Amino acid sequence: LLKTTPMKPSIFICPAILLLLLFNGCKEKENLNLESSNTPFVWENANMYFLLTDRFNNGDKTNDINFNRTKETAVLRGFKGGDFAGVTQKINEGYFTKLGINALWFSPVVEQIHGATNEGTGNTYGFHGYWTKDWTAIEPNFGTEAALRTLVETAHANGIRIVMDVVLNHTGPVTEKDEVWPEDWVRTSPACTYDSYENTTACTLVKNLPDILTESNKEVSLPNFLLEKWKNEGRLKEELASLDDYFSRTGYPRTPQAYIVKWLTDYVKDFGIDGFRVDTVKHASETAWDMLYTEASFAFDTWKKNNPEKVLDQNSFYMMGEVYNYGISGGRSYDFGNKKVDYYAHGFHSLINFELKYDADKSYAEIFKKYDSLLNGPFREKSVLNYLTSHDDGQPYDKLREKGFRAANVLLLTPGGSQIYYGDETNRNLIVQGAEGDATLRSFMNWEEIDTQKELLRHWQMLGQFKGNHIAVGAGKHKDISTTPYVFSREYLRNKLEDKVIIGLDLPEGKKDISVGSIFKNGQALKDTYSGNTTEVINGKVSLDTPYTLVLLEAN
């Protein structure tokens, strides 16, 4: 699919944890056996894992077929069985914890169209979650409300925040089983030409993808097919009463966007979702995102008030947006040609950065200095989410999966948040014979190849754990210490928190002397978490003897 009011994070930290950080010592963990970290969490340092629920892990084979979706499909364009239970299983196994993941983003959970489309690529079902039929219901192929609740609570119990993917600007396609929404809800033409603000927001993304009239202030009635569906499911009275309460509380007119905002934010209120990843941001009006953030924040506060024993921290609700082709070098605003929009001023804390893949083969120093300068300048108290591969970017970095170690270094050590796309850490194939378009990016997770990727997976795990344990890595100030070998520091001094680390890349194997600059004092004990070795600062340097060319230094 083609695809921010300033929000200052509020951090709660108990005195014991603060003391640990002031002495730069997060609770020591055994390598690859990480328990929940005591490190305070800030979204600017998010180490986020993104997966398509249907393509990750099948934990419940009884829900693999629903709504008679049995047509033969084109390659990788049908449901494959992944579900909430499968994700929960991997949380319980510690898979994400070992990767240092502190935020989990998965594809939309709402009920998808029942039929299949056939737009020149063969039959395609809504396995990816972006083709909504009913925003108020869970897609049964993914599981039940109870299964989603278990997933969220299990993640929270393991210190992992949940970011839910949401679609506000379009419905699913029209099929033989799925009718078009009323004309006062959607437009079915013209198709977007992307040469102006109007030709990007007031148009359909692609053919047969009805576009919600998010700019409309006209009150609308609920579609008859939706009312009939709710009636048949025995929840008509409940849904209508809930809508009455919502519109009475907010005073909003009953516009298409107001309805959908209510339906999406109910998941926050009911399940304790920590944040949204918002799809196709530039294809809807800014007022829609203002409303979504306002109501999501209200819902999040309501959930916290109703579930005080389950609250992880005092961070505000997080909203991250996909403004397709947005890059950090463009500053905070996206340029439509005839209008610039600063989405950070409309509820967004972070935008997906499409630029890192183009930077990834530059020198580490050049990449890190660039991102440090921008994030500590116009983006202060905001951030970007960096990625190298994704579900709909047909030109990912390292499509042939030949640079897995460098990809990890660049993605996890570049200032900002990081988004690991499922299988980045295991060299999941991005080229599948017979798969057309973005389908080739969406193969099932390659669990059967894990044993052959142990060295690469360990590398991702060690870097991920280090980032997860140190807010300085993604949110701190970067400073080069030496060019050859390349050594740099990251230091976080903000919001009454202190954290600092030193990282060395492309170092010699075996014995190595590393300058620590003014970051750590003489006599201080340090640990290289990559090798597990300890050392001591002598004359502004530490000495290590490891078989690795990478060093991750923290206070021991």
Backbone hydrogen bonds, N-H to C=O, Kabsch-Sander energy under -0.5 kcal/mol:
donor,donor_aa,acceptor,acceptor_aa,energy
8,K,6,P,-0.5
11,I,9,P,-0.6
12,F,10,S,-0.5
17,I,14,C,-0.5
18,L,14,C,-2.3
19,L,15,P,-2.4
20,L,16,A,-1.7
21,L,17,I,-2.2
22,L,18,L,-2.7
23,F,19,L,-1.2
24,N,21,L,-2.6
25,G,20,L,-3.2
26,C,24,N,-0.5
33,N,30,E,-2.1
45,N,42,V,-1.8
46,A,43,W,-1.8
48,M,46,A,-0.7
48,M,418,S,-2.9
49,Y,103,A,-2.2
50,F,48,M,-0.5
50,F,420,I,-3.2
51,L,105,W,-2.1
53,T,51,L,-0.7
55,R,52,L,-2.0
56,F,53,T,-1.2
57,N,53,T,-0.7
59,G,57,N,-1.0
63,N,60,D,-1.3
64,D,61,K,-0.9
69,R,66,N,-1.3
70,T,68,N,-1.9
74,A,123,N,-2.0
77,R,74,A,-1.8
82,G,54,D,-2.3
83,D,57,N,-2.0
84,F,142,F,-3.0
87,V,83,D,-1.7
88,T,84,F,-2.8
89,Q,85,A,-2.2
90,K,86,G,-1.6
91,I,87,V,-1.9
92,N,88,T,-2.6
93,E,89,Q,-1.6
94,G,91,I,-1.4
95,Y,90,K,-2.1
96,F,90,K,-0.5
98,K,94,G,-2.4
99,L,95,Y,-0.7
99,L,96,F,-0.5
100,G,97,T,-1.6
101,I,96,F,-2.4
102,N,47,N,-1.6
103,A,47,N,-1.1
104,L,161,R,-3.0
105,W,49,Y,-2.9
105,W,103,A,-0.5
106,F,104,L,-0.5
106,F,163,V,-1.4
107,S,51,L,-1.4
111,E,134,D,-1.1
111,E,137,A,-2.3
113,I,131,W,-1.8
117,T,124,T,-2.5
119,E,122,G,-0.5
124,T,117,T,-2.1
125,Y,77,R,-2.5
127,F,125,Y,-1.4
129,G,126,G,-1.2
132,T,130,Y,-0.7
133,K,111,E,-2.9
134,D,111,E,-1.5
137,A,134,D,-1.4
139,E,109,V,-2.9
142,F,139,E,-1.7
143,G,139,E,-1.0
148,L,144,T,-2.2
149,R,145,E,-2.7
150,T,146,A,-2.3
151,L,147,A,-2.1
152,V,148,L,-2.5
153,E,149,R,-2.6
154,T,150,T,-2.5
155,A,151,L,-2.5
156,H,152,V,-2.6
157,A,153,E,-2.1
158,N,154,T,-0.8
158,N,155,A,-1.1
159,G,156,H,-2.0
160,I,155,A,-2.7
161,R,102,N,-2.4
161,R,159,G,-0.5
163,V,104,L,-2.9
163,V,161,R,-0.5
164,M,162,I,-0.6
164,M,275,G,-2.7
165,D,106,F,-1.6
166,V,277,R,-2.6
171,T,210,P,-1.9
172,G,132,T,-2.2
175,T,178,D,-1.9
178,D,175,T,-0.5
185,W,182,P,-2.0
186,V,182,P,-1.8
187,R,211,D,-2.3
192,C,204,T,-2.7
193,T,199,N,-1.2
194,Y,199,N,-2.1
200,T,197,Y,-1.3
201,T,197,Y,-2.0
202,A,198,E,-2.1
203,C,201,T,-0.8
204,T,190,P,-2.8
209,L,206,V,-0.9
211,D,187,R,-2.6
212,I,169,N,-2.7
213,L,185,W,-2.6
214,T,212,I,-2.3
216,S,213,L,-1.6
220,V,254,R,-3.0
227,L,223,P,-2.1
228,E,224,N,-2.7
229,K,225,F,-1.9
230,W,226,L,-2.7
231,K,227,L,-2.2
232,N,228,E,-2.6
233,E,229,K,-1.7
234,G,231,K,-1.3
235,R,230,W,-2.6
236,L,230,W,-0.6
239,E,235,R,-2.4
240,L,236,L,-2.4
241,A,237,K,-2.2
242,S,238,E,-2.1
243,L,239,E,-2.0
244,D,240,L,-2.2
245,D,241,A,-2.2
246,Y,242,S,-2.0
247,F,243,L,-2.6
248,S,244,D,-2.0
249,R,245,D,-2.3
250,T,246,Y,-2.5
251,G,247,F,-2.0
255,T,253,P,-2.4
259,Y,255,T,-2.1
260,I,256,P,-2.2
261,V,257,Q,-2.6
262,K,258,A,-1.8
263,W,259,Y,-2.2
264,L,260,I,-2.6
265,T,261,V,-2.4
266,D,262,K,-1.2
267,Y,263,W,-0.5
267,Y,264,L,-1.1
268,V,264,L,-0.5
269,K,265,T,-2.1
270,D,266,D,-2.6
271,F,267,Y,-2.1
272,G,268,V,-1.9
273,I,267,Y,-0.7
274,D,162,I,-1.4
275,G,162,I,-1.4
276,F,318,Y,-2.3
277,R,164,M,-2.1
278,V,276,F,-0.6
278,V,320,M,-3.1
279,D,166,V,-2.7
279,D,277,R,-0.5
281,V,322,E,-2.1
283,H,280,T,-1.5
284,A,281,V,-1.3
288,A,285,S,-0.9
289,W,285,S,-0.9
290,D,286,E,-2.2
291,M,287,T,-2.3
292,L,288,A,-2.4
293,Y,289,W,-2.5
294,T,290,D,-2.3
295,E,291,M,-2.6
296,A,292,L,-2.4
297,S,293,Y,-2.4
298,F,294,T,-1.9
299,A,295,E,-2.5
300,F,296,A,-2.6
301,D,297,S,-2.5
302,T,298,F,-2.2
303,W,299,A,-2.5
304,K,300,F,-2.5
305,K,301,D,-2.3
306,N,302,T,-2.1
307,N,303,W,-1.5
310,K,307,N,-2.0
311,V,308,P,-0.8
318,Y,274,D,-2.0
320,M,276,F,-2.8
321,G,350,S,-2.2
322,E,278,V,-2.3
323,V,321,G,-0.8
324,Y,3,K,-1.6
324,Y,322,E,-0.8
326,Y,323,V,-2.5
330,G,327,G,-1.7
331,G,328,I,-1.8
333,S,330,G,-0.5
334,Y,341,V,-2.8
336,F,334,Y,-0.6
336,F,339,K,-3.3
341,V,334,Y,-2.2
343,Y,332,R,-0.6
343,Y,341,V,-1.0
344,Y,332,R,-0.5
345,A,342,D,-1.7
346,H,343,Y,-2.0
348,F,343,Y,-1.4
349,H,319,M,-2.8
350,S,319,M,-1.4
351,L,383,S,-0.8
352,I,321,G,-2.7
353,N,385,L,-2.7
354,F,326,Y,-2.8
354,F,352,I,-0.8
356,L,353,N,-0.5
358,Y,355,E,-1.4
359,D,355,E,-1.0
359,D,356,L,-0.6
360,A,356,L,-1.5
362,K,359,D,-2.5
367,I,363,S,-2.3
368,F,364,Y,-2.9
369,K,365,A,-2.3
370,K,366,E,-1.8
371,Y,367,I,-2.2
372,D,368,F,-2.4
373,S,369,K,-2.4
374,L,370,K,-1.9
375,L,371,Y,-2.8
376,N,372,D,-1.8
377,G,374,L,-1.4
379,F,374,L,-1.7
380,R,377,G,-1.6
382,K,379,F,-3.1
383,S,349,H,-1.4
385,L,351,L,-2.4
386,N,384,V,-0.7
386,N,417,G,-2.9
387,Y,353,N,-0.7
388,L,419,Q,-0.5
394,G,392,D,-0.8
397,Y,388,L,-2.4
399,K,396,P,-0.6
401,R,398,D,-1.8
407,A,403,K,-2.9
408,A,404,G,-1.8
409,N,405,F,-2.1
410,V,406,R,-2.9
411,L,407,A,-2.8
412,L,408,A,-2.5
413,L,409,N,-1.4
414,T,410,V,-1.5
416,G,474,G,-2.0
417,G,384,V,-2.4
418,S,46,A,-2.7
419,Q,386,N,-2.4
420,I,48,M,-3.2
420,I,418,S,-0.6
421,Y,419,Q,-0.6
422,Y,50,F,-2.6
424,D,421,Y,-2.8
426,T,423,G,-0.9
427,N,423,G,-0.5
427,N,424,D,-0.7
428,R,423,G,-2.4
430,L,399,K,-0.5
432,V,430,L,-0.5
433,Q,431,I,-0.5
435,A,432,V,-2.0
439,A,436,E,-1.6
440,T,437,G,-1.2
441,L,438,D,-1.5
442,R,439,A,-1.8
445,M,55,R,-2.4
447,W,445,M,-1.9
449,E,446,N,-1.8
450,I,447,W,-1.4
452,T,449,E,-1.1
453,Q,449,E,-0.6
453,Q,450,I,-1.6
454,K,451,D,-0.6
457,L,453,Q,-3.0
458,R,454,K,-2.5
459,H,455,E,-1.7
460,W,456,L,-2.2
461,Q,457,L,-2.6
462,M,458,R,-2.8
463,L,459,H,-2.2
464,G,460,W,-2.7
465,Q,461,Q,-2.9
466,F,462,M,-2.0
467,K,463,L,-2.4
468,G,464,G,-2.8
469,N,465,Q,-2.1
470,H,466,F,-0.7
470,H,467,K,-1.0
473,V,470,H,-1.5
474,G,470,H,-0.5
475,A,471,I,-2.1
476,G,472,A,-1.5
477,K,491,E,-3.4
479,K,489,S,-2.0
481,I,487,V,-3.1
482,S,487,V,-2.0
486,Y,505,L,-0.8
487,V,482,S,-2.3
487,V,485,P,-0.7
488,F,503,I,-2.5
489,S,479,K,-3.0
490,R,501,V,-2.0
491,E,477,K,-1.9
492,Y,499,D,-3.5
493,L,491,E,-0.6
494,R,497,L,-1.5
497,L,494,R,-2.2
499,D,492,Y,-1.9
501,V,490,R,-2.2
502,I,553,L,-1.8
503,I,488,F,-2.8
504,G,551,V,-2.4
505,L,486,Y,-2.5
507,L,549,T,-2.8
510,G,546,T,-2.8
512,K,544,L,-2.3
514,I,542,V,-2.9
516,V,540,G,-2.5
517,G,540,G,-0.6
519,I,516,V,-1.9
520,F,516,V,-0.7
523,G,537,V,-3.2
524,Q,521,K,-1.9
526,L,535,T,-2.6
527,K,554,E,-2.9
528,D,533,N,-3.1
529,T,527,K,-0.9
529,T,552,L,-2.6
531,S,528,D,-0.5
532,G,528,D,-3.0
535,T,526,L,-2.5
537,V,524,Q,-2.1
538,I,541,K,-3.2
541,K,538,I,-1.4
542,V,514,I,-2.3
544,L,512,K,-2.4
546,T,510,G,-1.7
551,V,504,G,-2.2
553,L,502,I,-3.2
553,L,551,V,-0.5
554,E,527,K,-2.0
555,A,24,N,-0.8
556,N,525,A,-2.3
